[in-house]
């Protein structure tokens, strides 16, 4: 399963990011969506799941859940905007945590949990726009950051 990871669009998605998301099985947006248009645009590319960020207060983005827990290809994944909102880190049983908020892309392991921040698709800090690509297979996960 190929999953595009995106965060912190704030109402705009760089066209190069959209090109990278074509052909994904799923897109996960880790909050600060900004506008209904962003959700519609991403939803045309692939099935979309998204969470509300700290700036998402109106429209469809304001109605998104603060976090999601998904079971994908045998992996337990938590999607949240701000890691500081988790009551416990890493969440019990989570294999993968995808978050945003910092606008800085990173991939790291915390114990047995893969932690991915795809950075920002519109307002990066310390570089250009970025996204994450996550490949899941039974018993295996691989993530990478792409800066188109």
Phi, psi and omega in degrees: 000130178256123184237128173271133180246128183218152180204163170051054177280329177050041175092359182214137174239122178304133181305328178294327176294315179301319179299321179292333183276349178296137178089002178286151174281335183200148171239133176246125179251122185267034168094169192058055180293306177102304185219159174299327182299323179297314179299317180295315181298315179292321180295337175285338182275323184191165172306141187234135169235138185215156175239161180280136174259178183293340178260357181275097184240347184224170179063199180298326181298323179290345180262358180291154177289155179289337177204161176223146172240124185234146172252115184229120178052037178082007179252139176265116186242136175248129177247124182209155179280304188245117180304331179296346179273352178283134178292339182209138177231133352287155178299139181305129176081356182282129174272327185221137173237126176247129181217172177229227171082317186276344184066015180241120181290140176197152172225128177208166175253134174239099189064236178263009184258127174279126182243124183232128169242115182286359182083212181236136178275355183222326184227067183291156174247117177085031179160193180272179178298151182214165173213169176247149173239127182239125177249125180243134170226161178307121176077003182216138175223145179218130180235149173211157178258137178239131175240090185291000000 
